[in-house]
Amino acid sequence: MGFMALQKCPIANCHLLGWQLEASFHETMEENEHPYTLINVIGGTNGVYEDHVEFLEKHFKLITMKEFTENKQDLSHKIKAIFMWFHKPVVDRDLLQSLPNLKVIANCGVGVDHLDLKLISSFGVKVANTPFAVSNPTADLGMALMLASARRIVEGHQIAVSPDTKCFMADWLGEEINGATLGIIGMGTIGYKVAQRARAFEMNILYHNRNRRNEADEQAVGAVYCPKLEDLLQGSDFVILSVNLSPQTQKLIGRKELELMKPTATLINISRGQVVDQDALVNALKNGVIKAAALDVTYPEPLPRDHALLHLKNVIITPHLGSATSKARHLMMRNMVESILAGVSGLPVPNEVHV
Ligand SMILES: O=CC(=O)O
């Protein structure tokens, strides 16, 4: 059944890895031994696919947080892995202390800012994430937000469907991204994939990153390194944020940075809401300091319904859709399953996140 579930998965190039791990896992498993996995919620409506649940259930007894909380004494020694789907369950010192045989936490998505990696590692537990599954769809979404904002697609839709619309306006204009300058803050895998896409749209590309990319990478997308963030902010028509959230990137874009941007510029955020000082952003958008913002992430998510960002005409907000494609979600699940199988078998954990 597990292998059938693998075959159903559309991500063909992962079959072998999954199968190998499955086979080696069996070799290390005692007859009838079942490592337990703590899983927060299962069921299609929560985005956990039934075929992957079947696959997990072949190897693990799945325990929900509710079951665990109700029967801690019996279960705590048996649990070897945590399947963390969209930041749940919350992993804190109390939970780690109550799971002495925990080996691995498989986290969906790339961001691990919700995990205390040092604390987890001090318990001898490994963490894995799913960076490759999310990078293409997140970069796509960055482009989609940039285009939607530049071409006023959301406003256009509202006009097209409004019962008050009698005729379409010839003077209702947006901007072209072709020939414009895109500043990419955070040139990791996602940032680089944004650059590849922007290159195809014939944009000029500036980037700012902790480390400069090698010359071949820069040349392949025509990206110019800006060691100083100010230079990127001053020179860009669109600024996209694709950094990890860390103490260094918290409120990286505040009032001072927004004031350095062109009054015609648009800020796009596909990283984490906390990278932007939202009060400063609201002021900048209200006062014409920058032209517009397109945000896939906010702080908190969702924003309170009376939050100013929800009521500004020059803002587009999507509900954290970066990895929200069926292809990405399947691949995330598969990668998590692979990491759990490896972690409980004492094999090197694919996509391990190091402290
Ligand atoms: O937010 C999405 C992720 O962390 O992958």
The ligand as a MOL file (V3000), in Angstrom:
LIG
                    3D

  0  0  0     0  0            999 V3000
M  V30 BEGIN CTAB
M  V30 COUNTS 5 4 0 0 0
M  V30 BEGIN ATOM
M  V30 1 O 5.8390 30.1920 4.4530 0
M  V30 2 C 6.1410 29.2270 3.8630 0
M  V30 3 C 7.3010 28.4410 4.1490 0
M  V30 4 O 7.9090 28.6230 5.2110 0
M  V30 5 O 7.6360 27.6150 3.3100 0
M  V30 END ATOM
M  V30 BEGIN BOND
M  V30 1 2 1 2
M  V30 2 1 2 3
M  V30 3 2 3 4
M  V30 4 1 3 5
M  V30 END BOND
M  V30 END CTAB
M  END
